[in-house]
Amino acid sequence: MVMLSLPISVNIAIAIIVSTLFAVSFYFVVHRFWSMDLTDDTRKTADNVATRIGVIHALVLGMMFANVRVEFNEMILAVESEASALVRLYNALERQGGEEMKDARGQLREYVRFIANEQWPALRELRVPPTDRELSGRPLLDRVWEELDKLEPAPGVLHLKELLDDVEDYRIQRLFDVKGKTLPVFWYIAIIGYLFTLLTLSLPPPTLRRYILVSLYSSMVAVVLLGVFVLTHPYSSAAGISPDVFQVLIEGGSQ
């Protein structure tokens, strides 16, 4: 999606401009074709209804944002944990030493380069379906397993396999969080609640200050929903998670 490839500051500016134009146009249309003949009592009731709908709407937005924020943090933790597990495994392979471990270390370096240079861009563009074994990185780790299976059974080899298991677990967690999950009902409630609140706010006669206040409300809702949308795509450029930690491992391994 184009929005996910843009800087977050540009996305925010677009969200504010579009939501402001929509709110002002909506206000004008509602007042022009419906609310001109309403009584003062009806308009006061509309303000009370707007307050109550707004509170419920704010609660739903807060729940949405909190949920995707937790998933976003879990994504960061999975990335850092996988990198840490790779370092521990590589160091353990180096301590074992010998030609027997040379190929396994090479495959591990290849896996890290694959994550940074091939898998990450594909994930950023949402081009990694769950059934794609190549882009998931599994074949590279399978080769490491094959190298470890060639070794004679020993406590040290068992420890290496446990470390490789950790890498596998964190890889799965990281790929599982490639796209955050927000129940569709929350999006429906968020959008419908926004429209209903905007409708009730548009019943009093429009003034410049009223237009500004309605625009501020609309812009705030748009920015929050934008934040939720971006956080549900943690690999996107807008979300800001980068493969820097894997690049560091590549640079460290080449020294």
VEXLONU-705341 format. One record per residue (C-alpha): residue in one letter; chain; x, y, z. Coordinates in Angstrom, 1 decimal. Example, Ala and Ser with C-alpha at 12.3 -4.5 7.8 and 13.67 -1.06 7.14 Angstrom:
<nodes>
NODE  logu  zapa      xx      yy      zz
NODE     A     A    12.3    -4.5     7.8
NODE     S     A    13.7    -1.1     7.1
</nodes>
This chain:
<nodes>
NODE  logu  zapa      xx      yy      zz
NODE     M     A     0.0     0.0     0.0
NODE     V     A     1.2     3.5    -0.9
NODE     M     A     0.4     4.9     2.6
NODE     L     A     2.7     2.4     4.3
NODE     S     A     5.6     3.4     2.1
NODE     L     A     5.3     7.1     3.0
NODE     P     A     7.0     8.7     6.1
NODE     I     A     4.7     8.9     9.1
NODE     S     A     4.8    12.7     9.1
NODE     V     A     3.4    12.7     5.5
NODE     N     A     0.7    10.2     6.5
NODE     I     A    -0.3    12.4     9.5
NODE     A     A    -0.5    15.5     7.3
NODE     I     A    -2.6    13.7     4.7
NODE     A     A    -4.9    12.3     7.4
NODE     I     A    -5.4    15.7     8.9
NODE     I     A    -6.1    17.5     5.6
NODE     V     A    -8.5    14.8     4.3
NODE     S     A   -10.4    14.5     7.6
NODE     T     A   -10.7    18.3     7.9
NODE     L     A   -12.1    18.6     4.4
NODE     F     A   -14.5    15.8     5.0
NODE     A     A   -15.7    17.2     8.4
NODE     V     A   -16.3    20.7     7.0
NODE     S     A   -18.1    19.3     3.9
NODE     F     A   -20.2    17.0     6.0
NODE     Y     A   -21.1    19.8     8.4
NODE     F     A   -22.2    22.0     5.5
NODE     V     A   -24.3    19.3     3.8
NODE     V     A   -26.0    18.2     7.1
NODE     H     A   -26.9    21.8     8.1
NODE     R     A   -27.9    22.7     4.6
NODE     F     A   -30.3    19.9     3.9
NODE     W     A   -31.5    18.7     7.3
NODE     S     A   -30.8    20.8    10.4
NODE     M     A   -32.0    24.3     9.4
NODE     D     A   -35.5    23.8    10.8
NODE     L     A   -34.5    22.0    14.0
NODE     T     A   -35.6    23.6    17.3
NODE     D     A   -33.1    24.8    20.0
NODE     D     A   -34.2    21.9    22.2
NODE     T     A   -33.3    19.4    19.5
NODE     R     A   -29.9    21.0    19.0
NODE     K     A   -29.2    20.8    22.8
NODE     T     A   -30.2    17.2    22.8
NODE     A     A   -27.9    16.6    19.9
NODE     D     A   -25.0    18.0    21.8
NODE     N     A   -25.7    15.7    24.8
NODE     V     A   -26.0    12.7    22.4
NODE     A     A   -22.7    13.7    20.8
NODE     T     A   -21.0    13.7    24.2
NODE     R     A   -22.3    10.2    25.1
NODE     I     A   -21.4     8.7    21.7
NODE     G     A   -18.1    10.4    21.8
NODE     V     A   -17.2     8.8    25.1
NODE     I     A   -18.1     5.3    23.8
NODE     H     A   -16.2     6.0    20.6
NODE     A     A   -13.1     7.2    22.5
NODE     L     A   -13.2     4.0    24.6
NODE     V     A   -13.3     1.8    21.5
NODE     L     A   -10.4     3.8    19.9
NODE     G     A    -8.4     3.4    23.1
NODE     M     A    -9.0    -0.4    23.1
NODE     M     A    -7.9    -0.6    19.5
NODE     F     A    -4.8     1.4    20.0
NODE     A     A    -3.8    -0.5    23.2
NODE     N     A    -4.3    -3.9    21.5
NODE     V     A    -2.2    -3.1    18.4
NODE     R     A     0.5    -1.4    20.6
NODE     V     A     0.9    -4.6    22.6
NODE     E     A     1.2    -6.7    19.4
NODE     F     A     3.7    -4.1    18.1
NODE     N     A     5.8    -4.5    21.2
NODE     E     A     5.7    -8.3    20.9
NODE     M     A     6.9    -7.9    17.4
NODE     I     A    10.0    -5.9    18.5
NODE     L     A    10.7    -8.4    21.2
NODE     A     A    10.5   -11.3    18.7
NODE     V     A    13.0    -9.5    16.4
NODE     E     A    15.4    -8.8    19.3
NODE     S     A    15.1   -12.3    20.7
NODE     E     A    15.8   -13.9    17.4
NODE     A     A    18.9   -11.8    16.9
NODE     S     A    20.0   -12.7    20.4
NODE     A     A    19.4   -16.4    19.9
NODE     L     A    21.4   -16.2    16.6
NODE     V     A    24.3   -14.6    18.4
NODE     R     A    24.3   -17.3    21.2
NODE     L     A    24.1   -20.1    18.6
NODE     Y     A    26.9   -18.6    16.5
NODE     N     A    29.2   -18.1    19.5
NODE     A     A    28.5   -21.7    20.7
NODE     L     A    29.4   -23.0    17.2
NODE     E     A    32.7   -21.0    17.3
NODE     R     A    33.5   -22.4    20.8
NODE     Q     A    33.0   -25.9    19.4
NODE     G     A    35.4   -24.9    16.7
NODE     G     A    36.8   -27.3    14.0
NODE     E     A    36.0   -27.9    10.4
NODE     E     A    32.8   -29.7    11.5
NODE     M     A    31.2   -26.4    12.5
NODE     K     A    32.5   -24.3     9.6
NODE     D     A    29.6   -25.1     7.3
NODE     A     A    27.0   -24.6    10.0
NODE     R     A    28.5   -21.2    10.8
NODE     G     A    28.4   -20.3     7.1
NODE     Q     A    24.7   -21.3     6.8
NODE     L     A    23.9   -19.2     9.9
NODE     R     A    25.6   -16.1     8.4
NODE     E     A    23.7   -16.8     5.1
NODE     Y     A    20.5   -16.9     7.1
NODE     V     A    21.2   -13.5     8.7
NODE     R     A    22.0   -11.9     5.3
NODE     F     A    18.9   -13.4     3.9
NODE     I     A    16.7   -11.8     6.6
NODE     A     A    18.2    -8.4     6.1
NODE     N     A    18.6    -8.3     2.4
NODE     E     A    15.7   -10.4     1.0
NODE     Q     A    13.1   -11.4     3.6
NODE     W     A    12.7    -8.0     5.2
NODE     P     A    12.0    -6.1     1.9
NODE     A     A     9.5    -8.8     1.0
NODE     L     A     7.8    -8.6     4.4
NODE     R     A     7.7    -4.8     4.1
NODE     E     A     5.8    -5.1     0.8
NODE     L     A     3.6    -7.9     2.2
NODE     R     A     4.9   -10.4    -0.3
NODE     V     A     5.4   -13.3     2.1
NODE     P     A     2.4   -15.7     2.2
NODE     P     A     2.5   -18.3     5.0
NODE     T     A     3.0   -21.1     2.5
NODE     D     A     6.2   -19.6     0.9
NODE     R     A     9.0   -21.7     2.5
NODE     E     A    11.8   -19.9     0.6
NODE     L     A    10.9   -16.4     1.8
NODE     S     A    10.1   -17.7     5.3
NODE     G     A    13.7   -18.6     5.7
NODE     R     A    13.0   -22.2     6.7
NODE     P     A    15.2   -23.9     4.1
NODE     L     A    18.3   -22.1     5.3
NODE     L     A    17.7   -23.2     8.9
NODE     D     A    17.1   -26.7     7.7
NODE     R     A    20.6   -26.7     6.3
NODE     V     A    21.9   -25.8     9.7
NODE     W     A    19.9   -28.6    11.2
NODE     E     A    21.5   -31.0     8.6
NODE     E     A    25.0   -29.9     9.6
NODE     L     A    24.2   -30.5    13.3
NODE     D     A    22.7   -33.9    12.6
NODE     K     A    26.0   -35.0    11.0
NODE     L     A    27.7   -34.6    14.4
NODE     E     A    28.1   -37.4    16.9
NODE     P     A    25.5   -37.2    19.7
NODE     A     A    27.0   -35.4    22.7
NODE     P     A    25.9   -32.9    25.4
NODE     G     A    27.5   -30.0    23.4
NODE     V     A    25.6   -31.0    20.2
NODE     L     A    22.3   -31.2    22.2
NODE     H     A    22.9   -27.7    23.5
NODE     L     A    23.5   -26.4    20.0
NODE     K     A    20.2   -28.0    18.8
NODE     E     A    18.4   -26.3    21.7
NODE     L     A    19.8   -22.9    20.7
NODE     L     A    18.7   -23.6    17.1
NODE     D     A    15.3   -24.5    18.4
NODE     D     A    15.2   -21.0    20.1
NODE     V     A    16.0   -19.4    16.8
NODE     E     A    13.2   -21.3    15.1
NODE     D     A    10.7   -20.3    17.8
NODE     Y     A    11.5   -16.6    17.6
NODE     R     A    11.5   -16.7    13.8
NODE     I     A     7.9   -18.1    13.9
NODE     Q     A     6.8   -15.4    16.4
NODE     R     A     8.3   -12.7    14.2
NODE     L     A     6.6   -13.9    11.0
NODE     F     A     3.4   -14.5    12.9
NODE     D     A     3.3   -10.8    13.8
NODE     V     A     3.9    -9.7    10.2
NODE     K     A     0.4    -8.2    10.1
NODE     G     A    -1.4    -7.3    13.3
NODE     K     A    -4.9    -8.5    13.9
NODE     T     A    -7.7    -6.1    14.9
NODE     L     A   -11.2    -7.6    14.9
NODE     P     A   -13.3    -6.1    12.0
NODE     V     A   -16.0    -5.2    14.4
NODE     F     A   -13.7    -2.6    16.1
NODE     W     A   -13.2    -0.9    12.7
NODE     Y     A   -16.9    -0.9    12.1
NODE     I     A   -17.6     0.6    15.5
NODE     A     A   -14.8     3.2    15.1
NODE     I     A   -16.0     4.4    11.7
NODE     I     A   -19.8     4.3    12.6
NODE     G     A   -19.1     6.0    15.9
NODE     Y     A   -17.1     8.7    14.2
NODE     L     A   -19.9     9.4    11.6
NODE     F     A   -22.6     9.5    14.3
NODE     T     A   -20.6    11.8    16.5
NODE     L     A   -19.9    14.1    13.6
NODE     L     A   -23.6    14.1    12.6
NODE     T     A   -24.7    15.2    16.0
NODE     L     A   -22.0    17.8    16.2
NODE     S     A   -23.2    19.2    12.9
NODE     L     A   -26.7    20.1    14.0
NODE     P     A   -26.1    23.5    15.6
NODE     P     A   -25.7    26.5    13.2
NODE     P     A   -22.2    26.5    11.7
NODE     T     A   -19.7    29.2    12.7
NODE     L     A   -16.0    29.5    12.1
NODE     R     A   -15.2    28.4    15.6
NODE     R     A   -17.6    25.5    15.3
NODE     Y     A   -16.0    24.4    12.0
NODE     I     A   -12.6    24.5    13.7
NODE     L     A   -13.7    22.4    16.6
NODE     V     A   -15.4    19.8    14.4
NODE     S     A   -12.2    19.7    12.3
NODE     L     A   -10.0    19.2    15.4
NODE     Y     A   -12.2    16.3    16.5
NODE     S     A   -12.2    14.7    13.0
NODE     S     A    -8.4    15.1    12.7
NODE     M     A    -7.8    13.5    16.1
NODE     V     A    -9.9    10.5    15.2
NODE     A     A    -8.1    10.2    11.8
NODE     V     A    -4.7    10.3    13.4
NODE     V     A    -5.6     7.6    16.0
NODE     L     A    -7.0     5.4    13.3
NODE     L     A    -3.9     6.0    11.2
NODE     G     A    -1.8     5.0    14.1
NODE     V     A    -3.8     1.8    14.6
NODE     F     A    -3.5     1.0    10.8
NODE     V     A     0.3     1.6    10.8
NODE     L     A     0.9    -0.5    13.9
NODE     T     A    -1.0    -3.4    12.4
NODE     H     A     1.8    -3.4     9.6
NODE     P     A     4.9    -3.5    11.8
NODE     Y     A     7.3    -4.2     8.9
NODE     S     A     6.2    -1.1     6.9
NODE     S     A     8.4     1.9     6.5
NODE     A     A     5.8     4.0     8.4
NODE     A     A     5.9     1.7    11.4
NODE     G     A     9.7     2.2    11.6
NODE     I     A    10.9    -1.3    12.5
NODE     S     A    14.1    -1.9    10.5
NODE     P     A    16.5    -4.8    10.2
NODE     D     A    19.3    -2.8    11.8
NODE     V     A    19.9    -5.5    14.4
NODE     F     A    20.5    -8.1    11.7
NODE     Q     A    22.7    -5.7     9.8
NODE     V     A    24.9    -5.3    12.9
NODE     L     A    25.2    -9.1    13.0
NODE     I     A    26.3    -9.1     9.4
NODE     E     A    28.9    -6.5    10.0
NODE     G     A    30.1    -8.2    13.1
NODE     G     A    30.4   -11.5    11.3
NODE     S     A    32.4   -10.0     8.5
NODE     Q     A    35.1    -8.6    10.7
</nodes>
